[in-house]
Amino acid sequence: MNKKFVYALIAVATAGLVTFGLGSHQTASAKSASYQDELVKKGTLTVGLEGVFPPYSYRKDGKLTGFEVDLARKLGKEMNVKVNIVPTKWDGLIAGVGSKRFDVVINNVTPTPERRKAYAFTTPYIYSHYVLVTQKKDTKIKSVKDIKGKKFVEGTGTDNQQVAKKFDATVIPNSNFDTTLDMIKDGRADGTVNSESAWRDYKKTNSAAGLKAQKIANKDVEPAEVAALLSKQSPALRKQMNKALSKMRADGSLKQLSVKYFGTDVTKK
């Protein structure tokens, strides 16, 4: 056989092996990219929440607890990462994801069309029904259609505020639920739009004397979907969190958390 021809065959075979080796290396590198690479701190899910809104997240005997606190920790366990919870005021929460202060916000957030433009969301983990809280003696406010021009206390940027504004209430900003209800009791405000679960939890440890809550009909306002908010630059993390949530739904642990903190199953619409 011609030596030049043999050398040519060896060169081609060698080139093929090199190409194959590079291809295998690139494939392995691509596979190594995961949600871990999208975390602010590798190996740790950094979670932003308020910590002042029972039963979602609050402090008991100085320790952070609540439905979303336990949810965050359970998600971390399912994802095999540590969980670092960063209590943050509402007005800095969502911006904290954009500035990479934390990976995700788990704080009773509804994925509104405006928020979806800038952020990604997991599948909903609970559904929040709305109530109107007013003075018990109030006979004028019977539905959300009666709050036009009334003074309603709502947290700035919250879904409750959006509902109140939609029905033309005059909004007074305040994010603390206890203070909000005190303002209604004292006559400094006419009422508030808030979640049924928050009202139910309040009555467990506080006197609701002088107040009443009326459920807002679904035909007037659809129950709010509540989901975790992430950066659009974290598609693998979103996928992994959805996988963990799906598992929690299937094994019943998500429902168990709901019953523990809300007294009922709010994980279904």
HELIX and SHEET records of a PDB file:
HELIX    1   1 LYS A    3  SER A   32  1                                  30    
HELIX    2   2 TYR A   35  GLU A   38  5                                   4    
HELIX    3   3 PHE A   67  MET A   79  1                                  13    
HELIX    4   4 TRP A   90  GLY A   98  1                                   9    
HELIX    5   5 PRO A  113  ALA A  118  1                                   6    
HELIX    6   6 VAL A  144  ASP A  146  5                                   3    
HELIX    7   7 ASP A  159  LYS A  166  1                                   8    
HELIX    8   8 PHE A  177  LYS A  185  1                                   9    
HELIX    9   9 GLU A  196  THR A  205  1                                  10    
HELIX   10  10 PRO A  235  ASP A  251  1                                  17    
HELIX   11  11 SER A  253  PHE A  262  1                                  10    
SHEET    1   A 5 LYS A  82  PRO A  87  0                                        
SHEET    2   A 5 THR A  44  LEU A  49  1                                        
SHEET    3   A 5 VAL A 104  VAL A 105  1                                        
SHEET    4   A 5 LEU A 229  SER A 231 -1                                        
SHEET    5   A 5 TYR A 119  PHE A 121 -1                                        
SHEET    1   B 2 TYR A  58  LYS A  60  0                                        
SHEET    2   B 2 LYS A  63  THR A  65 -1                                        
SHEET    1   C 2 ILE A 126  SER A 128  0                                        
SHEET    2   C 2 ALA A 224  VAL A 226 -1                                        
SHEET    1   D 3 GLY A 191  SER A 195  0                                        
SHEET    2   D 3 TYR A 130  GLN A 135 -1                                        
SHEET    3   D 3 LEU A 211  LYS A 215 -1                                        
SHEET    1   E 2 LYS A 151  GLU A 154  0                                        
SHEET    2   E 2 THR A 170  PRO A 173  1                                        
END                                                                             
